[in-house]
Amino acid sequence: MSEIQELKRCTWCGTDPLYMDYHDNEWGKEVHDDKKLFEFLILESAQAGLSWITILRRREGYRKAYADFDVEKVAAFNEEDVVRLLNDEGIIRNRLKVKSSINNAKLFIGVQKKFGSFDKYLYSFMPDGKPIVNYPGSIPASTPISDAIAKDMKKRGFTFFGTTICYAHMQATGMVNDHLADCSFK
């Protein structure tokens, strides 16, 4: 009879079941779908100054409030929608973040038109257009690649997407895999 091996996780996810599920099934896994990339753009931008678990707990609220992350619909949101979002207890009700999310949706569509997809745009910054597998001893908050992407996105008009948020987006969408070397989910 063989022993059941205990699963090891990166320590940052702690013991919260929602966090562990996110760690085990999403974080560091490659995503090339623009809808999912837009979802993480909205969620990561909302996280600015907050913990990721705060956003994960509101993810369904964001899904409902932001038209299931349909970028075309979000880009068409108007002042009435801003008021609706600011009254929605299922999301972070910060006027600057709400307005930014709508503006970023419009810019996201512009990037899609210019590059063919948001995914192609992001991967144009990656060495050989491939994700990076690190398995580090510790996880960085940013890298020269996240610096470059954030700088370029700022130049294009994106807001609430600095280098730290960009790197978190890269981790969330598997552009980088930073699961620690002893993690069972790498």
Disulfide bonds with the S-S distance in Angstrom:
none
